[in-house]
């Protein structure tokens, strides 16, 4: 998947939160959102 252009509409997605709950981007429609992640930062693989 190519990276989106700056300022474009992001694709719809759902990710697990740190508490294991699913969080959808649609839950924050009309709000500013910052997504921060550390891939495999604390994982064993």
N, CA, C and O atoms as a MOPAC input file, in Angstrom:
PM7 MOZYME 1SCF
protein

 N      0.85500 1    -1.16900 1     0.00000 1
 C      0.00000 1     0.00000 1     0.00000 1
 C      0.90600 1     1.23800 1     0.00000 1
 O      1.79800 1     1.34100 1     0.84100 1
 N      0.69300 1     2.16400 1    -0.91700 1
 C      1.51100 1     3.37500 1    -0.92800 1
 C      1.14500 1     4.29400 1     0.23900 1
 O      0.02800 1     4.24500 1     0.75300 1
 N      2.08900 1     5.12100 1     0.64500 1
 C      1.82800 1     6.08400 1     1.70900 1
 C      0.84800 1     7.14400 1     1.21700 1
 O      0.92700 1     7.56800 1     0.06400 1
 N     -0.08000 1     7.57900 1     2.08000 1
 C     -1.02000 1     8.63000 1     1.66300 1
 C     -0.29800 1     9.97200 1     1.54000 1
 O      0.72200 1    10.20300 1     2.18900 1
 N     -0.83100 1    10.83200 1     0.71600 1
 C     -0.30300 1    12.18000 1     0.57300 1
 C     -0.64900 1    12.99400 1     1.82000 1
 O     -1.69300 1    12.78400 1     2.43800 1
 N      0.22700 1    13.91500 1     2.17900 1
 C     -0.03000 1    14.79200 1     3.31800 1
 C     -1.29900 1    15.59200 1     3.04900 1
 O     -1.45400 1    16.17900 1     1.97800 1
 N     -2.20200 1    15.61100 1     4.01800 1
 C     -3.44800 1    16.35100 1     3.90700 1
 C     -4.57900 1    15.58300 1     3.25600 1
 O     -5.69800 1    16.09100 1     3.18500 1
 N     -4.32000 1    14.36300 1     2.77400 1
 C     -5.37600 1    13.57200 1     2.14500 1
 C     -6.20300 1    12.85600 1     3.21200 1
 O     -5.78800 1    12.74800 1     4.36600 1
 N     -7.36600 1    12.37600 1     2.81500 1
 C     -8.22700 1    11.62600 1     3.72200 1
 C     -7.60800 1    10.25000 1     3.97200 1
 O     -7.28900 1     9.53800 1     3.01900 1
 N     -7.43400 1     9.86900 1     5.23400 1
 C     -6.82700 1     8.56700 1     5.52200 1
 C     -7.79800 1     7.42700 1     5.26300 1
 O     -9.01200 1     7.62400 1     5.28200 1
 N     -7.27000 1     6.24200 1     5.02100 1
 C     -8.14800 1     5.08000 1     4.85600 1
 C     -8.77600 1     4.70300 1     6.20200 1
 O     -8.20000 1     4.97300 1     7.25600 1
 N     -9.93400 1     4.09100 1     6.16200 1
 C    -10.59200 1     3.62500 1     7.38900 1
 C     -9.80600 1     2.44500 1     7.94900 1
 O     -9.38200 1     1.56300 1     7.20400 1
 N     -9.61600 1     2.43500 1     9.25800 1
 C     -8.93800 1     1.30300 1     9.88200 1
 C     -9.34000 1     1.19800 1    11.34300 1
 O     -9.84500 1     2.14900 1    11.93900 1
 N     -9.10400 1     0.02200 1    11.90500 1
 C     -9.35500 1    -0.26200 1    13.31500 1
 C     -8.11600 1    -0.94200 1    13.86800 1
 O     -7.56500 1    -1.84900 1    13.24400 1
 N     -7.67800 1    -0.49900 1    15.04500 1
 C     -6.49100 1    -1.04800 1    15.68700 1
 C     -6.80600 1    -1.38400 1    17.13900 1
 O     -7.70700 1    -0.78200 1    17.72300 1
 N     -6.08400 1    -2.33400 1    17.73700 1
 C     -6.27500 1    -2.60000 1    19.16000 1
 C     -5.57300 1    -1.53700 1    19.99800 1
 O     -4.47200 1    -1.09900 1    19.66300 1
 N     -6.21200 1    -1.13000 1    21.07900 1
 C     -5.59800 1    -0.18100 1    22.00800 1
 C     -4.68500 1    -0.93500 1    22.96600 1
 O     -4.60600 1    -2.16200 1    22.92500 1
 N     -4.00400 1    -0.19800 1    23.82000 1
 C     -3.13500 1    -0.82900 1    24.81300 1
 C     -3.91500 1    -1.67400 1    25.79400 1
 O     -3.34500 1    -2.51900 1    26.48400 1
 N     -5.23600 1    -1.44900 1    25.86200 1
 C     -6.09300 1    -2.22800 1    26.76800 1
 C     -6.76200 1    -3.39900 1    26.05800 1
 O     -7.53400 1    -4.13600 1    26.67200 1
 N     -6.47400 1    -3.57800 1    24.76900 1
 C     -7.05800 1    -4.67400 1    24.02000 1
 C     -8.39500 1    -4.35200 1    23.37100 1
 O     -8.97500 1    -5.20600 1    22.70000 1
 N     -8.89700 1    -3.12600 1    23.56000 1
 C    -10.15000 1    -2.70900 1    22.92400 1
 C     -9.85900 1    -2.28600 1    21.48900 1
 O     -8.79600 1    -1.73500 1    21.20600 1
 N    -10.80200 1    -2.54200 1    20.58100 1
 C    -10.65000 1    -2.07400 1    19.21400 1
 C    -11.02800 1    -0.60400 1    19.13800 1
 O    -12.05700 1    -0.18900 1    19.67200 1
 N    -10.19000 1     0.18000 1    18.47300 1
 C    -10.42300 1     1.61100 1    18.29600 1
 C    -10.42500 1     1.88900 1    16.79600 1
 O     -9.48100 1     1.53800 1    16.08800 1
 N    -11.48100 1     2.51400 1    16.32700 1
 C    -11.62400 1     2.81400 1    14.91100 1
 C    -11.34800 1     4.28900 1    14.66600 1
 O    -11.67800 1     5.13400 1    15.49800 1
 N    -10.75600 1     4.59100 1    13.54900 1
 C    -10.52300 1     5.98700 1    13.19000 1
 C    -11.84800 1     6.73400 1    13.09900 1
 O    -11.91200 1     7.92500 1    13.40100 1
 N    -12.90200 1     6.04400 1    12.68600 1
 C    -14.22400 1     6.66800 1    12.57800 1
 C    -14.73800 1     7.17000 1    13.93000 1
 O    -15.58200 1     8.06500 1    13.97500 1
 N    -14.23700 1     6.60500 1    15.02800 1
 C    -14.64300 1     7.05400 1    16.36800 1
 C    -14.20400 1     8.48700 1    16.63600 1
 O    -14.73300 1     9.14100 1    17.53500 1
 N    -13.24700 1     8.97500 1    15.86800 1
 C    -12.67300 1    10.29900 1    16.08700 1
 C    -12.89900 1    11.21800 1    14.89400 1
 O    -12.12900 1    12.15500 1    14.68000 1
 N    -13.93400 1    10.96400 1    14.12500 1
 C    -14.24400 1    11.78200 1    12.94800 1
 C    -14.40000 1    13.24100 1    13.35200 1
 O    -15.09000 1    13.54800 1    14.32400 1
 N    -13.76400 1    14.13400 1    12.61400 1
 C    -13.85300 1    15.56500 1    12.87700 1
 C    -12.88400 1    16.05800 1    13.93800 1
 O    -12.88700 1    17.24400 1    14.27000 1
 N    -12.04700 1    15.16400 1    14.48300 1
 C    -11.08700 1    15.54700 1    15.51700 1
 C     -9.67100 1    15.31900 1    15.00700 1
 O     -9.45000 1    14.51700 1    14.09900 1
 N     -8.71800 1    16.02600 1    15.59400 1
 C     -7.31900 1    15.77000 1    15.27500 1
 C     -6.87100 1    14.51000 1    15.98800 1
 O     -7.20100 1    14.29800 1    17.15400 1
 N     -6.11600 1    13.67100 1    15.28500 1
 C     -5.68600 1    12.38600 1    15.82800 1
 C     -4.19500 1    12.21800 1    15.60100 1
 O     -3.69200 1    12.49900 1    14.51400 1
 N     -3.49100 1    11.76200 1    16.61900 1
 C     -2.08400 1    11.40600 1    16.50500 1
 C     -1.97000 1     9.91700 1    16.78700 1
 O     -2.42800 1     9.43500 1    17.82300 1
 N     -1.36300 1     9.19900 1    15.86800 1
 C     -1.16800 1     7.75600 1    16.03800 1
 C      0.31200 1     7.53100 1    16.24900 1
 O      1.13300 1     7.88600 1    15.40300 1
 N      0.64900 1     6.94100 1    17.37700 1
 C      2.03400 1     6.72800 1    17.73800 1
 C      2.19800 1     5.25400 1    18.06900 1
 O      1.43900 1     4.70500 1    18.86800 1
 N      3.17500 1     4.62000 1    17.46800 1
 C      3.37900 1     3.20800 1    17.75600 1
 C      4.85500 1     2.88800 1    17.70000 1
 O      5.63800 1     3.59100 1    17.06000 1
 N      5.22500 1     1.81300 1    18.37900 1
 C      6.57300 1     1.30000 1    18.39200 1
 C      6.51500 1    -0.14700 1    17.91600 1
 O      6.24200 1    -1.04800 1    18.71000 1
 N      6.76500 1    -0.37800 1    16.64400 1
 C      6.68100 1    -1.75700 1    16.16300 1
 C      7.69400 1    -2.67600 1    16.85300 1
 O      8.90400 1    -2.44900 1    16.82400 1
 N      7.16000 1    -3.68900 1    17.45300 1
 C      7.96200 1    -4.70000 1    18.14200 1
 C      8.89600 1    -4.13900 1    19.21800 1
 O      9.90500 1    -4.75700 1    19.55500 1
 N      8.55700 1    -2.98100 1    19.74500 1
 C      9.41100 1    -2.35000 1    20.74700 1
 C      9.56500 1    -3.22500 1    21.98900 1
 O     10.64700 1    -3.30300 1    22.57000 1
 N      8.48600 1    -3.87600 1    22.38800 1
 C      8.53600 1    -4.68500 1    23.59700 1
 C      8.20900 1    -6.14400 1    23.32400 1
 O      7.99300 1    -6.92400 1    24.25200 1
 N      8.17200 1    -6.50900 1    22.05400 1
 C      7.84400 1    -7.87900 1    21.67900 1
 C      9.07400 1    -8.76800 1    21.64200 1
 O     10.20700 1    -8.28700 1    21.62300 1
 N      8.84500 1   -10.00500 1    21.63200 1
 C      9.95400 1   -10.95600 1    21.61600 1
 C     10.33700 1   -11.42600 1    20.22300 1
 O     11.26500 1   -12.22100 1    20.07600 1
 N      9.63100 1   -10.94300 1    19.18700 1
 C      9.89600 1   -11.46700 1    17.85600 1
 C     10.31100 1   -10.48900 1    16.91600 1
 O     10.56400 1   -10.81400 1    15.75600 1

